Amino acid sequence: MALIIEDSCINCDMCDPECPNKAITLGEEVYEIDPEKCTECVGHYEKPTCMSVCPIDCIKKDPQHIESEAQLLAKFLRIHP
């Protein structure tokens, strides 16, 4: 499952540099996560680094992009062959 940044984001710039897949970009109002690039840090870290550094806990699992750990790992392998 990819992650999503909620509208309560304060644009603190903490998450963007932490993403190993470069899935996070500044949207029109708040940061956004590209579900095609987000692996929830599977293949890189034990848990999503963006969630770890978010000071207001506004990064959640995206129910619109449900993926198993195997699917996230396959996506990681496509992004980082």
C-alpha positions in Angstrom: 0.0 0.0 0.0 1.4 3.4 -0.9 1.3 6.2 1.6 -0.6 9.5 1.4 0.0 12.9 2.9 -3.1 14.4 4.5 -4.3 18.0 4.0 -3.1 18.8 7.5 0.5 18.8 6.2 2.3 22.0 7.2 4.9 21.8 4.4 7.8 21.4 6.8 10.1 19.9 4.2 11.1 17.0 6.4 9.7 14.1 4.3 10.8 15.0 0.8 14.6 14.5 1.3 14.0 11.3 3.3 12.3 9.4 0.5 14.7 6.9 -1.1 12.4 6.5 -4.2 11.9 10.3 -4.8 8.2 9.7 -4.5 7.4 12.8 -2.6 7.0 16.2 -4.3 5.4 19.5 -3.4 1.9 19.7 -4.8 -0.2 22.8 -5.2 -0.9 23.1 -1.5 0.8 20.3 0.4 3.4 17.6 -0.3 2.2 14.6 -2.3 3.3 11.0 -2.7 3.4 9.3 -6.1 1.8 5.8 -5.5 3.8 4.4 -8.5 7.1 5.2 -6.7 6.1 4.7 -3.1 7.2 1.3 -1.7 6.7 2.3 2.0 10.5 2.0 2.1 10.3 -1.8 1.5 13.8 -2.7 0.2 15.4 0.3 1.9 14.3 0.5 5.6 12.2 -1.4 8.1 9.6 1.3 8.2 8.7 4.4 6.1 11.2 7.2 6.8 8.7 9.9 5.8 6.4 8.7 8.6 9.2 8.7 11.1 10.3 12.3 10.5 6.8 13.8 10.1 6.3 16.1 13.1 2.5 16.2 12.9 1.8 12.6 11.9 0.0 13.4 8.7 1.3 10.6 6.6 -0.9 7.5 6.5 -1.5 4.4 4.5 -3.5 5.1 1.3 -6.6 2.9 1.2 -6.8 3.7 -2.6 -3.5 1.9 -3.2 -3.5 -1.3 -1.3 -0.4 -3.5 -1.9 1.1 -6.5 -0.2 4.7 -6.5 1.0 5.5 -8.8 -2.0 4.0 -6.2 -4.4 6.0 -3.4 -2.7 9.2 -5.4 -3.0 8.5 -6.1 -6.7 7.9 -2.4 -7.2 11.2 -1.7 -5.4 13.0 -4.1 -7.7 11.5 -2.3 -10.8 12.6 1.1 -9.5 16.0 -0.1 -8.4 17.1 -3.0 -10.7 
